[in-house]
Amino acid sequence: MWRSAGARWENLDMPSVLPVALGRQQLRCQVNRAEMMLIEAKARAEGKSVANYVRSRLGLPERNAGRPTVTQLEAEQDQAWEILRGLGVDPAAFFPADDSWLADYR
């Protein structure tokens, strides 16, 4: 769950030690019931949750529900670096200078 905290967003489910680029935010879109039923059927056919089905259709990596492990966060960090580089943005601005946040996350 996220909440607005002035100019930034706070994740109420995740520790505050996470780098900005690894913060999780909800993507929302509005669909009618028939569209939702179609999305649910396609997700079921692929053996995925609706969230992961939509993520895969958007070209985003799938995620397991719940608190990610350190190994998952390390993989997400690598993905975030590549995505930011691909956008022409310096990833260093979104991460601390060292990986000390990983120790704090555990």
Backbone as JSON Lines, residues from 0, in Angstrom:
{"i":0,"aa":"M","n":[0.84,-1.17,0.0],"ca":[0.0,0.0,0.0],"c":[0.89,1.24,0.0]}
{"i":1,"aa":"W","n":[0.56,2.23,-0.78],"ca":[1.32,3.47,-0.89],"c":[0.49,4.63,-0.39]}
{"i":2,"aa":"R","n":[1.14,5.65,0.09],"ca":[0.43,6.88,0.45],"c":[1.29,8.06,0.05]}
{"i":3,"aa":"S","n":[0.63,9.13,-0.24],"ca":[1.34,10.35,-0.63],"c":[1.89,11.01,0.62]}
{"i":4,"aa":"A","n":[3.14,11.41,0.54],"ca":[3.76,12.1,1.67],"c":[4.42,13.36,1.13]}
{"i":5,"aa":"G","n":[3.62,14.34,0.84],"ca":[4.15,15.57,0.26],"c":[4.58,15.31,-1.17]}
{"i":6,"aa":"A","n":[5.84,15.56,-1.46],"ca":[6.35,15.41,-2.83],"c":[6.86,14.0,-3.11]}
{"i":7,"aa":"R","n":[6.77,13.11,-2.15],"ca":[7.26,11.76,-2.39],"c":[6.18,10.75,-2.01]}
{"i":8,"aa":"W","n":[6.39,9.51,-2.41],"ca":[5.46,8.44,-2.07],"c":[6.11,7.53,-1.06]}
{"i":9,"aa":"E","n":[5.37,7.11,-0.06],"ca":[5.88,6.18,0.93],"c":[5.16,4.86,0.76]}
{"i":10,"aa":"N","n":[5.93,3.8,0.8],"ca":[5.37,2.46,0.72],"c":[5.18,1.98,2.15]}
{"i":11,"aa":"L","n":[3.96,1.71,2.52],"ca":[3.67,1.3,3.89],"c":[4.03,-0.16,4.14]}
{"i":12,"aa":"D","n":[4.21,-0.95,3.07],"ca":[4.51,-2.36,3.22],"c":[6.0,-2.68,3.15]}
{"i":13,"aa":"M","n":[6.8,-1.75,2.68],"ca":[8.22,-2.01,2.47],"c":[9.03,-1.1,3.37]}
{"i":14,"aa":"P","n":[10.2,-1.57,3.82],"ca":[11.07,-0.72,4.63],"c":[11.51,0.51,3.84]}
{"i":15,"aa":"S","n":[11.83,1.57,4.54],"ca":[12.23,2.81,3.88],"c":[13.66,2.77,3.38]}
{"i":16,"aa":"V","n":[14.38,1.67,3.58],"ca":[15.77,1.6,3.14],"c":[15.91,1.33,1.65]}
{"i":17,"aa":"L","n":[14.82,0.99,0.96],"ca":[14.92,0.67,-0.46],"c":[15.3,1.88,-1.29]}
{"i":18,"aa":"P","n":[16.18,1.69,-2.28],"ca":[16.48,2.79,-3.2],"c":[15.22,3.2,-3.97]}
{"i":19,"aa":"V","n":[15.17,4.43,-4.4],"ca":[14.01,4.97,-5.09],"c":[13.59,4.1,-6.27]}
{"i":20,"aa":"A","n":[14.55,3.61,-7.04],"ca":[14.25,2.84,-8.25],"c":[13.6,1.49,-7.96]}
{"i":21,"aa":"L","n":[13.68,1.02,-6.72],"ca":[13.08,-0.27,-6.38],"c":[11.76,-0.13,-5.64]}
{"i":22,"aa":"G","n":[11.32,1.09,-5.43],"ca":[10.03,1.31,-4.79],"c":[8.92,0.75,-5.66]}
{"i":23,"aa":"R","n":[7.92,0.2,-5.05],"ca":[6.82,-0.4,-5.8],"c":[5.63,0.54,-5.8]}
{"i":24,"aa":"Q","n":[5.08,0.72,-6.96],"ca":[3.92,1.57,-7.1],"c":[2.85,0.81,-7.87]}
{"i":25,"aa":"Q","n":[1.63,1.14,-7.58],"ca":[0.52,0.49,-8.28],"c":[0.28,1.18,-9.61]}
{"i":26,"aa":"L","n":[0.05,0.37,-10.62],"ca":[-0.4,0.89,-11.91],"c":[-1.89,0.6,-11.97]}
{"i":27,"aa":"R","n":[-2.67,1.59,-12.29],"ca":[-4.12,1.4,-12.33],"c":[-4.67,1.77,-13.69]}
{"i":28,"aa":"C","n":[-5.68,1.03,-14.09],"ca":[-6.43,1.38,-15.29],"c":[-7.87,0.96,-15.05]}
{"i":29,"aa":"Q","n":[-8.76,1.57,-15.75],"ca":[-10.17,1.28,-15.56],"c":[-10.66,0.44,-16.73]}
{"i":30,"aa":"V","n":[-11.29,-0.67,-16.4],"ca":[-11.88,-1.54,-17.42],"c":[-13.3,-1.89,-16.98]}
{"i":31,"aa":"N","n":[-14.13,-2.25,-17.96],"ca":[-15.48,-2.66,-17.59],"c":[-15.45,-4.15,-17.24]}
{"i":32,"aa":"R","n":[-16.55,-4.67,-16.77],"ca":[-16.6,-6.06,-16.29],"c":[-16.26,-7.05,-17.4]}
{"i":33,"aa":"A","n":[-16.75,-6.82,-18.62],"ca":[-16.46,-7.73,-19.72],"c":[-14.96,-7.76,-20.04]}
{"i":34,"aa":"E","n":[-14.32,-6.59,-20.03],"ca":[-12.88,-6.53,-20.27],"c":[-12.12,-7.24,-19.16]}
{"i":35,"aa":"M","n":[-12.57,-7.05,-17.92],"ca":[-11.91,-7.7,-16.8],"c":[-12.02,-9.22,-16.89]}
{"i":36,"aa":"M","n":[-13.19,-9.7,-17.28],"ca":[-13.38,-11.13,-17.42],"c":[-12.45,-11.69,-18.51]}
{"i":37,"aa":"L","n":[-12.26,-10.94,-19.59],"ca":[-11.36,-11.36,-20.65],"c":[-9.91,-11.4,-20.16]}
{"i":38,"aa":"I","n":[-9.5,-10.37,-19.43],"ca":[-8.15,-10.33,-18.87],"c":[-7.94,-11.49,-17.91]}
{"i":39,"aa":"E","n":[-8.91,-11.75,-17.03],"ca":[-8.81,-12.85,-16.08],"c":[-8.7,-14.19,-16.8]}
{"i":40,"aa":"A","n":[-9.47,-14.37,-17.86],"ca":[-9.43,-15.63,-18.62],"c":[-8.07,-15.82,-19.29]}
{"i":41,"aa":"K","n":[-7.53,-14.76,-19.87],"ca":[-6.21,-14.84,-20.51],"c":[-5.12,-15.12,-19.48]}
{"i":42,"aa":"A","n":[-5.22,-14.49,-18.32],"ca":[-4.23,-14.73,-17.26],"c":[-4.29,-16.18,-16.8]}
{"i":43,"aa":"R","n":[-5.49,-16.69,-16.59],"ca":[-5.67,-18.09,-16.19],"c":[-5.09,-19.04,-17.23]}
{"i":44,"aa":"A","n":[-5.34,-18.74,-18.51],"ca":[-4.85,-19.59,-19.6],"c":[-3.33,-19.66,-19.62]}
{"i":45,"aa":"E","n":[-2.68,-18.59,-19.2],"ca":[-1.21,-18.56,-19.14],"c":[-0.68,-18.99,-17.78]}
{"i":46,"aa":"G","n":[-1.59,-19.31,-16.85],"ca":[-1.16,-19.74,-15.52],"c":[-0.55,-18.63,-14.68]}
{"i":47,"aa":"K","n":[-1.02,-17.42,-14.9],"ca":[-0.47,-16.27,-14.19],"c":[-1.56,-15.57,-13.39]}
{"i":48,"aa":"S","n":[-1.13,-14.79,-12.42],"ca":[-2.06,-13.91,-11.74],"c":[-2.41,-12.78,-12.7]}
{"i":49,"aa":"V","n":[-3.5,-12.09,-12.43],"ca":[-3.88,-10.96,-13.28],"c":[-2.75,-9.92,-13.28]}
{"i":50,"aa":"A","n":[-2.19,-9.64,-12.1],"ca":[-1.12,-8.64,-12.01],"c":[0.07,-9.03,-12.87]}
{"i":51,"aa":"N","n":[0.51,-10.28,-12.79],"ca":[1.66,-10.7,-13.58],"c":[1.33,-10.8,-15.06]}
{"i":52,"aa":"Y","n":[0.1,-11.15,-15.39],"ca":[-0.3,-11.18,-16.8],"c":[-0.2,-9.76,-17.39]}
{"i":53,"aa":"V","n":[-0.74,-8.78,-16.66],"ca":[-0.7,-7.4,-17.14],"c":[0.75,-6.91,-17.21]}
{"i":54,"aa":"R","n":[1.55,-7.22,-16.18],"ca":[2.96,-6.82,-16.19],"c":[3.67,-7.39,-17.41]}
{"i":55,"aa":"S","n":[3.41,-8.66,-17.73],"ca":[4.09,-9.27,-18.87],"c":[3.64,-8.62,-20.19]}
{"i":56,"aa":"R","n":[2.38,-8.24,-20.29],"ca":[1.87,-7.57,-21.49],"c":[2.48,-6.18,-21.65]}
{"i":57,"aa":"L","n":[2.88,-5.54,-20.53],"ca":[3.5,-4.23,-20.57],"c":[5.02,-4.3,-20.73]}
{"i":58,"aa":"G","n":[5.55,-5.53,-20.78],"ca":[6.99,-5.7,-20.92],"c":[7.75,-5.54,-19.62]}
{"i":59,"aa":"L","n":[7.03,-5.64,-18.5],"ca":[7.65,-5.51,-17.18],"c":[7.93,-6.9,-16.63]}
{"i":60,"aa":"P","n":[8.94,-7.04,-15.77],"ca":[9.23,-8.35,-15.19],"c":[8.12,-8.77,-14.23]}
{"i":61,"aa":"E","n":[7.86,-10.05,-14.18],"ca":[6.86,-10.57,-13.24],"c":[7.42,-10.5,-11.83]}
{"i":62,"aa":"R","n":[6.52,-10.4,-10.86],"ca":[6.92,-10.34,-9.45],"c":[6.04,-11.26,-8.64]}
{"i":63,"aa":"N","n":[6.66,-11.87,-7.64],"ca":[5.89,-12.66,-6.7],"c":[5.26,-11.72,-5.68]}
{"i":64,"aa":"A","n":[4.11,-12.11,-5.18],"ca":[3.45,-11.3,-4.15],"c":[4.24,-11.4,-2.86]}
{"i":65,"aa":"G","n":[4.07,-10.43,-2.02],"ca":[4.73,-10.45,-0.72],"c":[6.06,-9.72,-0.74]}
{"i":66,"aa":"R","n":[6.76,-9.83,0.35],"ca":[8.05,-9.14,0.52],"c":[9.11,-9.87,-0.3]}
{"i":67,"aa":"P","n":[9.77,-9.16,-1.22],"ca":[10.79,-9.82,-2.04],"c":[12.01,-10.2,-1.22]}
{"i":68,"aa":"T","n":[12.68,-11.26,-1.65],"ca":[13.92,-11.67,-1.0],"c":[15.05,-10.75,-1.46]}
{"i":69,"aa":"V","n":[16.18,-10.81,-0.79],"ca":[17.34,-10.01,-1.17],"c":[17.78,-10.39,-2.59]}
{"i":70,"aa":"T","n":[17.74,-11.69,-2.92],"ca":[18.12,-12.14,-4.26],"c":[17.2,-11.52,-5.32]}
{"i":71,"aa":"Q","n":[15.89,-11.49,-5.04],"ca":[14.95,-10.88,-5.97],"c":[15.22,-9.38,-6.12]}
{"i":72,"aa":"L","n":[15.52,-8.72,-5.0],"ca":[15.8,-7.28,-5.06],"c":[17.08,-7.01,-5.85]}
{"i":73,"aa":"E","n":[18.08,-7.87,-5.7],"ca":[19.31,-7.69,-6.47],"c":[19.02,-7.81,-7.96]}
{"i":74,"aa":"A","n":[18.18,-8.78,-8.33],"ca":[17.81,-8.94,-9.74],"c":[17.01,-7.72,-10.22]}
{"i":75,"aa":"E","n":[16.1,-7.22,-9.38],"ca":[15.32,-6.04,-9.74],"c":[16.22,-4.81,-9.86]}
{"i":76,"aa":"Q","n":[17.25,-4.74,-9.02],"ca":[18.19,-3.63,-9.11],"c":[18.9,-3.65,-10.47]}
{"i":77,"aa":"D","n":[19.35,-4.82,-10.89],"ca":[20.0,-4.93,-12.19],"c":[19.04,-4.53,-13.31]}
{"i":78,"aa":"Q","n":[17.78,-4.98,-13.22],"ca":[16.78,-4.63,-14.23],"c":[16.52,-3.12,-14.24]}
{"i":79,"aa":"A","n":[16.43,-2.53,-13.06],"ca":[16.19,-1.08,-12.97],"c":[17.33,-0.3,-13.59]}
{"i":80,"aa":"W","n":[18.58,-0.73,-13.34],"ca":[19.73,-0.05,-13.95],"c":[19.63,-0.09,-15.47]}
{"i":81,"aa":"E","n":[19.3,-1.26,-16.01],"ca":[19.22,-1.39,-17.47],"c":[18.07,-0.55,-18.05]}
{"i":82,"aa":"I","n":[16.93,-0.54,-17.37],"ca":[15.8,0.26,-17.84],"c":[16.16,1.74,-17.84]}
{"i":83,"aa":"L","n":[16.76,2.22,-16.75],"ca":[17.13,3.62,-16.65],"c":[18.18,4.0,-17.7]}
{"i":84,"aa":"R","n":[19.17,3.12,-17.87],"ca":[20.18,3.38,-18.91],"c":[19.53,3.46,-20.29]}
{"i":85,"aa":"G","n":[18.59,2.55,-20.54],"ca":[17.89,2.53,-21.82],"c":[17.1,3.81,-22.07]}
{"i":86,"aa":"L","n":[16.69,4.47,-20.99],"ca":[15.96,5.73,-21.11],"c":[16.9,6.93,-21.19]}
{"i":87,"aa":"G","n":[18.21,6.66,-21.1],"ca":[19.19,7.75,-21.14],"c":[19.32,8.48,-19.83]}
{"i":88,"aa":"V","n":[18.95,7.81,-18.73],"ca":[19.0,8.41,-17.39],"c":[20.13,7.75,-16.61]}
{"i":89,"aa":"D","n":[20.86,8.54,-15.82],"ca":[21.93,8.0,-14.98],"c":[21.32,7.26,-13.8]}
{"i":90,"aa":"P","n":[21.47,5.94,-13.72],"ca":[20.87,5.16,-12.63],"c":[21.42,5.5,-11.25]}
{"i":91,"aa":"A","n":[22.65,6.0,-11.18],"ca":[23.27,6.26,-9.89],"c":[22.46,7.22,-9.03]}
{"i":92,"aa":"A","n":[21.7,8.1,-9.66],"ca":[20.9,9.07,-8.9],"c":[19.77,8.39,-8.14]}
{"i":93,"aa":"F","n":[19.42,7.16,-8.5],"ca":[18.31,6.46,-7.88],"c":[18.74,5.41,-6.87]}
{"i":94,"aa":"F","n":[20.03,5.26,-6.67],"ca":[20.57,4.26,-5.75],"c":[21.63,4.89,-4.86]}
{"i":95,"aa":"P","n":[21.79,4.36,-3.64],"ca":[22.89,4.84,-2.8],"c":[24.24,4.46,-3.43]}
{"i":96,"aa":"A","n":[25.32,5.1,-2.99],"ca":[26.64,4.86,-3.57],"c":[27.14,3.44,-3.33]}
{"i":97,"aa":"D","n":[26.66,2.8,-2.28],"ca":[27.07,1.42,-2.0],"c":[25.83,0.56,-1.81]}
{"i":98,"aa":"D","n":[26.04,-0.71,-1.57],"ca":[24.91,-1.63,-1.38],"c":[24.56,-1.84,0.1]}
{"i":99,"aa":"S","n":[24.89,-0.87,0.96],"ca":[24.61,-1.01,2.38],"c":[23.11,-1.16,2.66]}
{"i":100,"aa":"W","n":[22.27,-0.65,1.78],"ca":[20.82,-0.76,1.97],"c":[20.38,-2.21,2.0]}
{"i":101,"aa":"L","n":[21.12,-3.1,1.31],"ca":[20.76,-4.52,1.31],"c":[20.87,-5.11,2.72]}
{"i":102,"aa":"A","n":[21.93,-4.73,3.43],"ca":[22.1,-5.21,4.81],"c":[20.98,-4.68,5.71]}
{"i":103,"aa":"D","n":[20.59,-3.43,5.49],"ca":[19.51,-2.84,6.29],"c":[18.17,-3.48,5.97]}
{"i":104,"aa":"Y","n":[18.01,-3.95,4.75],"ca":[16.73,-4.56,4.32],"c":[16.48,-5.88,5.02]}
{"i":105,"aa":"R","n":[17.53,-6.64,5.25],"ca":[17.39,-7.98,5.85],"c":[16.82,-7.85,7.19]}
